[in-house]
Amino acid sequence: MPFFKVKTKPSITELLKNFFKGSSSWRDEENNLEPLVELIQLIRPLKIKNLQTVNLHELISFLRENQSYRKELSIYLKEILKNRKFNKIFSDAAILRDVDFFFEVKKRILAKILPYQPQKETLEYVLNQVFYLATDSVWVNKIPMDQLEELYDLLEFESIYENVEPNSSLSELLIAMHLITQRISGRAMETDVIKMVPEFDDLESPFSAFEKELFLIEDEIRNSEKHYILSDDLSLAQLLVLLKHCEGFVEKAFRNSSKYGISLRVNQNLLKIKQQLERLRFLISLLKVENEKDEKNNGIVMALQLIEFNCYKNNVRKFIAQSIQLISYEITQHTAKTGEKYITENRNEYFKMFWNALGGGFIVGIMCIIKIFLSKIDTSIFGHAFLYSMNYAFGFITIYILGCALATKQPAMTASALIKAIEEGMSKQGNNTQKYNAFAILFARVFRSQFIAFVGNVIMAFPVSLFGIWLIDYAFHYNIAATKWERLLTDTSPIHSLAIFHAAIAGVFLFMSGIISGSVANRDKHNQVYFRIAEHPLLKKSIGKVRTLKLSAWYEKKWAGIVSNFWFGVFMGSTASIGLFLGLNLDIRHITFVSGNLALGLYGANFEVTDSMLVWGIVGIGVVGLVNFMVSFSLSLGLAFRSRAISLFELRFVTAAIWNHFKANPFSFFFPTERKSKSEVVENYLHTEKDK
């Protein structure tokens, strides 16, 4: 005899017969949702992925053939839904609650773990109890409309236009529309939002005009016999025109972000207004009826949307995606402009990059020697983290201010320039390979720019480090790498250490430095920092107007890069110490520093190393550089794709175009082979911003 019995699920027919038999067990308890919860659980598919349709044939057939059960179910559902308020679902659900990005994310995550429960007399409470899975709206929308219409008729639901009494469906809908409209009007009048659209300064607010027109339509609906409006109603046409003007206000504000910059708070304000306008457009569509079928269909559509809005009200992924798209666009726009100078188009630019890379390698060689000295200071783990961070930070800032080049710093900047080529290619006709030729040509230029930067950095960092350690030994008779040479050489090998993983960490930091550069430039633009410096009365009086203007121009050109290089140095210098503190093998590897450390290790060992160690050290330089490039470039390219809402599916065509270009002209990936620009699209992009 088994110790337990496996409880099998009843069929829909058995469930209905059990709950809605003559005794009407569902009446035994007030607000009993158990029958509805059980029914939905039986209908709910086990798998949502690749779901084509959800069939209600069994339920409909049973109700069609059993009038008594059908009547009992109809009474039950009407009792459950009677006088349930739902205006807050339309006005609040799936719309930003707060313009503080991080606070909103935290609230949504907490609500997923421990859902907020509204008052029991609201429809939101019922939906929370019945459709409690985030995927419920997906399968509900897979139910064929003809089956929903038949179910609507069988259960004898009333039209949502029957009356406009308090707590009626139409009344709740109108209340939601007024709530949204009033919130939009107030938010659109905030100073930081108005600043984004100076074109509307001398015009009447479209939001105020919309609100006035909505009041007129509400009066018309409440006082008419049918409680709805026709599609050819002039007041409806006027309302839609004003809604279009409101949407134009938001679109103009987003477009103007390239001129005035945008903060995360303003972005969230505009995003909330945009979401509310989209909600209003949907609610307006429910007021319009042409025939009796529309009355039924609008009621069904309203029910489906209530379920969907309620299911998605705590969606974190969609919220983050919407919030960061514009900000990431502005960040990548800045990095695209900055990245232009890192793309070599001809021989002069190619060899200029080489000379700049030599300068970067020279400074890095000195930084490698300084780091050896800093490692000998007797201090704490975090003391070393601070010292290393300052060494890296001020070294990188020096490289940037002097106009030198650091290999792998460019990919984070050039990815957005490449995306522009994709956007241009997508607007062209022809096969996919032809569309992405511009990208392939530009990618070849980026790759060869990286190649020559690698060469310049490596061939300078190695001898500078070697000469520096020899000079110190010659002057002070002290080999600073004598006790560290084995560690220095081992760390360069991709098979004897975690050099590849550590190179990937450095690639992430390179990507983050690009993000910081773009965000700082965008923030300063939005806050008008450059203009405020240029017009600062004390500065103009103390150093003069000309010097103040020069200071403003220097700040605009250099400050974002200085901040990003400072934090890049902090990231690079503190990683190993944080790893030690956490007991993790964390560190960074950068191609230029690997080259300098290889020289220091060889000298520290008096050049008495095995052939294997030497070979793997040299191979490690190339491997680390490749990983640095691939990680930082991939992350930057992914962000640029997201910021422009381009599907990653396009990468397959991009890859094919790059491969075809490589087969046709492999040397262009390493040397400048073009005498003239091969692509008008690329040439236009590279010079448009300069002409501006």
LODREN-768491 format. One line per 10 residues: number of its first residue (from 1); their letters; for each residue x, y, z of C-alpha. Coordinates in steps of 0.2 Angstrom, whole numbers. Example, Ala and Ser with C-alpha at 12.3 -4.5 7.8 and 13.67 -1.06 7.14 Angstrom:
BEGIN
1 = AS = 62 -22 39; 68 -5 36
//
This chain:
BEGIN
1 = MPFFKVKTKP = 0 0 0; 8 17 -5; 12 30 8; 5 44 -2; -7 46 -17; -2 57 -32; -16 70 -33; -21 72 -52; -28 88 -58; -46 88 -63
11 = SITELLKNFF = -52 92 -80; -61 109 -83; -77 100 -84; -75 91 -68; -69 108 -60; -85 117 -65; -96 103 -60; -88 103 -43; -89 121 -39; -105 126 -48
21 = KGSSSWRDEE = -116 112 -44; -133 115 -36; -126 119 -19; -116 133 -26; -101 130 -14; -93 146 -20; -106 156 -11; -101 149 6; -87 162 8; -87 180 3
31 = NNLEPLVELI = -75 185 -11; -70 167 -14; -58 167 -28; -53 149 -27; -64 143 -42; -57 156 -53; -39 153 -48; -42 134 -51; -50 137 -68; -36 148 -74
41 = QLIRPLKIKN = -23 136 -67; -30 122 -78; -31 134 -93; -13 140 -91; -1 131 -102; 14 123 -95; 26 130 -107; 25 148 -114; 40 147 -126; 35 144 -145
51 = LQTVNLHELI = 17 144 -139; 6 147 -155; -12 147 -147; -22 143 -132; -38 134 -135; -53 136 -124; -64 123 -134; -67 112 -119; -73 126 -108; -84 134 -122
61 = SFLRENQSYR = -92 117 -127; -96 113 -109; -104 130 -106; -114 129 -122; -121 112 -118; -124 115 -99; -135 130 -97; -136 129 -78; -118 128 -75; -116 142 -88
71 = KELSIYLKEI = -128 153 -78; -120 149 -61; -102 153 -68; -109 169 -76; -117 175 -59; -101 170 -50; -90 180 -61; -101 195 -61; -101 194 -42; -82 193 -41
81 = LKNRKFNKIF = -80 208 -53; -95 219 -47; -90 237 -42; -71 233 -43; -61 249 -45; -47 248 -58; -43 266 -63; -26 264 -54; -21 249 -65; -24 260 -81
91 = SDAAILRDVD = -16 276 -73; -1 267 -64; 3 249 -69; 18 247 -80; 21 266 -79; 36 273 -70; 31 277 -52; 47 287 -48; 60 297 -58; 74 290 -47
101 = FFFEVKKRIL = 81 276 -58; 89 266 -44; 74 268 -32; 62 262 -46; 73 247 -49; 74 243 -31; 55 244 -29; 52 233 -44; 64 220 -38; 56 220 -20
111 = AKILPYQPQK = 39 219 -27; 43 204 -37; 49 195 -21; 35 201 -10; 21 208 -21; 12 223 -15; -6 218 -11; -20 232 -14; -36 233 -5; -48 218 -8
121 = ETLEYVLNQV = -62 228 -16; -51 233 -31; -49 223 -47; -30 224 -45; -32 212 -30; -41 200 -40; -29 200 -54; -14 198 -42; -22 183 -35; -28 175 -52
131 = FYLATDSVWV = -15 180 -65; 0 181 -53; 14 175 -65; 23 188 -76; 20 176 -91; 1 176 -89; -2 190 -101; 8 181 -114; -4 165 -115; -20 175 -112
141 = NKIPMDQLEE = -16 185 -128; -14 169 -137; -32 165 -135; -41 167 -152; -53 182 -152; -67 172 -159; -67 161 -144; -66 176 -132; -81 183 -141; -91 167 -139
151 = LYDLLEFESI = -86 166 -121; -92 184 -119; -109 180 -126; -111 164 -116; -107 172 -100; -119 187 -104; -107 201 -99; -114 218 -101; -106 231 -112; -94 243 -104
161 = YENVEPNSSL = -105 257 -111; -120 253 -102; -119 267 -89; -107 280 -82; -111 278 -64; -98 278 -51; -87 262 -51; -94 257 -68; -81 252 -81; -83 268 -91
171 = SELLIAMHLI = -82 279 -76; -66 270 -70; -59 272 -88; -63 291 -88; -56 294 -71; -39 285 -76; -38 297 -91; -40 312 -80; -27 306 -68; -15 303 -81
181 = TQRISGRAME = -18 320 -90; -16 330 -74; 0 321 -70; 7 324 -87; 3 342 -87; 12 345 -70; 27 335 -75; 29 343 -92; 30 360 -84; 45 356 -73
191 = TDVIKMVPEF = 60 367 -77; 72 354 -82; 59 347 -94; 54 364 -102; 73 368 -104; 74 353 -117; 61 361 -128; 64 380 -130; 54 379 -146; 38 378 -136
201 = DDLESPFSAF = 42 393 -125; 30 405 -134; 16 392 -137; 2 386 -127; 6 370 -118; -1 356 -128; -4 346 -112; -16 360 -105; -25 361 -122; -27 342 -122
211 = EKELFLIEDE = -34 342 -104; -47 355 -109; -53 345 -124; -54 329 -114; -66 338 -101; -77 342 -116; -77 324 -123; -81 318 -105; -96 329 -104; -102 323 -121
221 = IRNSEKHYIL = -100 305 -116; -109 307 -100; -123 316 -107; -126 306 -122; -138 291 -123; -125 278 -129; -110 284 -118; -97 283 -132; -91 293 -147; -90 289 -166
231 = SDDLSLAQLL = -74 289 -176; -80 304 -187; -84 315 -171; -74 331 -173; -71 332 -155; -62 315 -156; -52 321 -171; -47 337 -161; -42 327 -146; -31 315 -157
241 = VLLKHCEGFV = -22 331 -165; -18 338 -147; -12 321 -142; 0 321 -157; 6 338 -152; 10 331 -134; 19 317 -142; 29 329 -153; 34 339 -137; 42 323 -130
251 = EKAFRNSSKY = 50 318 -146; 57 335 -148; 64 335 -131; 73 318 -134; 80 325 -151; 86 340 -142; 96 330 -130; 110 330 -143; 111 349 -141; 108 351 -123
261 = GISLRVNQNL = 113 335 -115; 101 325 -104; 102 319 -86; 95 303 -80; 82 312 -70; 76 322 -85; 77 306 -96; 65 297 -83; 53 312 -83; 52 311 -102
271 = LKIKQQLERL = 50 292 -102; 36 293 -90; 27 306 -100; 30 296 -115; 22 280 -107; 7 290 -100; 4 297 -118; 4 279 -125; -8 274 -111; -19 289 -116
281 = RFLISLLKVE = -19 284 -134; -25 266 -130; -39 273 -118; -45 285 -131; -47 270 -143; -59 262 -130; -71 277 -131; -74 275 -149; -87 263 -156; -94 261 -173
291 = NEKDEKNNGI = -106 246 -171; -112 233 -159; -97 222 -162; -85 236 -157; -94 237 -140; -90 219 -137; -73 219 -144; -68 235 -134; -74 226 -118; -63 211 -122
301 = VMALQLIEFN = -48 222 -127; -50 232 -111; -50 216 -100; -34 209 -109; -25 225 -107; -29 226 -89; -21 209 -87; -6 213 -97; -3 230 -88; -5 221 -71
311 = CYKNNVRKFI = 7 207 -76; 21 219 -82; 19 232 -68; 35 226 -60; 45 221 -75; 63 226 -72; 71 221 -88; 60 231 -99; 61 246 -87; 80 246 -88
321 = AQSIQLISYE = 80 244 -107; 69 259 -109; 78 269 -97; 96 267 -103; 93 268 -122; 93 286 -123; 107 289 -110; 117 276 -119; 114 284 -136; 120 301 -129
331 = ITQHTAKTGE = 135 292 -121; 139 283 -137; 137 299 -148; 151 307 -138; 162 292 -139; 159 291 -158; 165 309 -160; 180 306 -149; 183 290 -158; 185 298 -175
341 = KYITENRNEY = 203 303 -171; 207 284 -167; 202 278 -185; 216 280 -197; 210 283 -215; 227 286 -224; 246 284 -223; 248 300 -214; 236 296 -201; 242 279 -199
351 = FKMFWNALGG = 260 284 -196; 254 298 -184; 245 285 -174; 262 275 -173; 271 290 -167; 257 294 -154; 258 276 -149; 277 277 -146; 274 291 -134; 261 281 -125
361 = GFIVGIMCII = 273 266 -124; 287 278 -117; 276 284 -103; 269 266 -99; 288 260 -98; 291 273 -84; 275 268 -75; 280 250 -75; 296 255 -66; 287 266 -54
371 = KIFLSKIDTS = 275 252 -50; 290 241 -45; 296 254 -33; 278 256 -26; 277 237 -23; 292 238 -11; 283 251 0; 278 243 17; 260 247 18; 243 239 19
381 = IFGHAFLYSM = 234 230 4; 223 246 2; 238 257 4; 246 248 -12; 229 249 -20; 229 268 -18; 247 270 -24; 245 259 -39; 229 268 -44; 237 285 -43
391 = NYAFGFITIY = 252 279 -53; 240 272 -67; 228 287 -66; 241 301 -68; 250 291 -81; 235 288 -91; 230 307 -89; 247 312 -95; 246 301 -110; 229 309 -114
401 = ILGCALATKQ = 234 327 -111; 250 325 -122; 240 317 -136; 248 301 -135; 239 284 -139; 237 269 -127; 233 253 -137; 215 246 -133; 209 262 -127; 202 266 -144
411 = PAMTASALIK = 189 251 -146; 177 258 -133; 177 275 -143; 176 268 -161; 162 256 -159; 149 270 -160; 157 276 -176; 155 259 -184; 137 258 -179; 134 274 -189
421 = AIEEGMSKQG = 140 264 -204; 128 251 -200; 114 263 -199; 119 271 -216; 120 253 -224; 103 248 -217; 95 263 -227; 102 257 -243; 95 245 -255; 103 229 -261
431 = NNTQKYNAFA = 109 213 -254; 115 212 -236; 133 211 -240; 132 227 -250; 123 236 -236; 137 232 -224; 152 236 -235; 154 253 -226; 155 244 -209; 168 232 -216
441 = ILFARVFRSQ = 179 245 -223; 178 256 -207; 181 240 -196; 197 237 -206; 203 254 -203; 199 252 -184; 208 235 -184; 224 242 -192; 223 257 -181; 224 245 -166
451 = FIAFVGNVIM = 237 235 -174; 249 250 -177; 245 256 -159; 249 239 -152; 266 240 -162; 270 257 -156; 266 254 -138; 275 237 -137; 291 242 -146; 293 258 -135
461 = AFPVSLFGIW = 287 251 -118; 300 236 -119; 316 246 -122; 311 261 -110; 307 248 -96; 324 239 -100; 334 255 -101; 326 262 -85; 330 247 -74; 347 246 -81
471 = LIDYAFHYNI = 350 264 -78; 344 262 -60; 355 247 -58; 370 256 -65; 368 272 -54; 363 263 -38; 369 246 -40; 352 239 -36; 342 227 -47; 324 232 -43
481 = AATKWERLLT = 316 217 -51; 329 204 -44; 316 197 -32; 300 199 -43; 307 193 -60; 299 176 -59; 282 183 -55; 283 196 -69; 287 183 -82; 275 170 -76
491 = DTSPIHSLAI = 261 183 -76; 264 187 -95; 261 168 -100; 244 164 -106; 246 145 -100; 256 148 -84; 244 161 -77; 226 168 -78; 233 181 -90; 218 179 -102
501 = FHAAIAGVFL = 205 181 -88; 215 196 -82; 216 203 -99; 197 202 -100; 195 211 -84; 206 225 -91; 195 225 -107; 179 228 -96; 188 243 -88; 192 250 -105
511 = FMSGIISGSV = 174 249 -109; 169 257 -93; 181 271 -95; 172 275 -112; 155 275 -103; 162 287 -90; 169 299 -103; 152 299 -112; 142 301 -97; 153 315 -90
521 = ANRDKHNQVY = 152 325 -107; 133 322 -108; 131 328 -90; 141 344 -92; 132 348 -108; 115 346 -100; 121 357 -85; 129 370 -97; 145 369 -87; 155 375 -102
531 = FRIAEHPLLK = 144 391 -104; 144 394 -86; 163 394 -85; 164 405 -100; 152 418 -93; 158 417 -75; 160 435 -69; 174 432 -56; 184 422 -69; 182 435 -83
541 = KSIGKVRTLK = 187 449 -70; 202 439 -63; 210 431 -79; 201 440 -93; 188 436 -105; 200 428 -118; 208 416 -105; 191 412 -98; 185 407 -115; 200 396 -118
551 = LSAWYEKKWA = 198 388 -101; 180 384 -105; 185 377 -122; 199 366 -114; 187 360 -101; 174 355 -114; 188 346 -124; 198 338 -111; 188 336 -94; 178 321 -99
561 = GIVSNFWFGV = 194 312 -105; 203 316 -89; 189 310 -78; 188 294 -88; 207 291 -87; 207 294 -69; 194 281 -65; 202 269 -78; 218 270 -68; 208 268 -51
571 = FMGSTASIGL = 200 252 -58; 217 245 -65; 226 249 -49; 214 243 -36; 209 226 -44; 223 215 -37; 221 222 -20; 202 219 -20; 205 202 -26; 217 199 -11
581 = FLGLNLDIRH = 205 206 1; 191 194 -6; 202 179 -8; 200 179 -27; 213 178 -40; 209 195 -48; 221 206 -58; 223 216 -74; 234 213 -89; 236 226 -103
591 = ITFVSGNLAL = 246 223 -118; 258 238 -115; 261 234 -97; 264 216 -101; 278 222 -114; 286 233 -100; 285 219 -87; 293 207 -99; 308 218 -100; 309 220 -81
601 = GLYGANFEVT = 307 202 -78; 321 197 -91; 333 210 -83; 328 204 -66; 333 187 -71; 349 193 -79; 342 186 -95; 344 169 -89; 327 162 -93; 321 146 -102
611 = DSMLVWGIVG = 317 147 -120; 299 141 -116; 297 156 -103; 303 168 -116; 292 162 -130; 276 161 -120; 280 179 -113; 281 185 -131; 265 176 -136; 257 183 -120
621 = IGVVGLVNFM = 259 200 -127; 249 196 -142; 236 186 -133; 233 199 -120; 232 213 -133; 219 203 -143; 208 199 -128; 209 218 -122; 203 223 -139; 189 209 -141
631 = VSFSLSLGLA = 182 212 -124; 181 231 -124; 176 232 -142; 162 219 -140; 155 227 -125; 155 244 -133; 148 238 -149; 134 229 -139; 130 246 -130; 130 255 -147
641 = FRSRAISLFE = 118 242 -154; 106 244 -139; 107 263 -139; 100 263 -157; 88 249 -155; 97 239 -169; 94 220 -167; 110 209 -163; 103 198 -177; 112 211 -189
651 = LRFVTAAIWN = 129 205 -183; 128 189 -194; 127 201 -210; 141 212 -202; 152 197 -199; 149 191 -217; 153 208 -224; 170 209 -214; 175 192 -220; 172 196 -238
661 = HFKANPFSFF = 182 212 -236; 196 202 -228; 196 190 -242; 196 203 -255; 209 214 -246; 218 206 -231; 232 219 -230; 220 233 -227; 217 226 -210; 235 230 -206
671 = FPTERKSKSE = 241 243 -217; 233 258 -226; 231 251 -244; 218 264 -250; 223 279 -259; 206 287 -258; 191 283 -247; 182 268 -254; 165 272 -246; 156 288 -248
681 = VVENYLHTEK = 146 283 -232; 162 282 -222; 170 297 -229; 154 308 -225; 153 301 -208; 171 304 -203; 170 322 -209; 152 328 -205; 156 332 -187; 172 341 -191
691 = DK = 163 352 -204; 150 356 -190
//
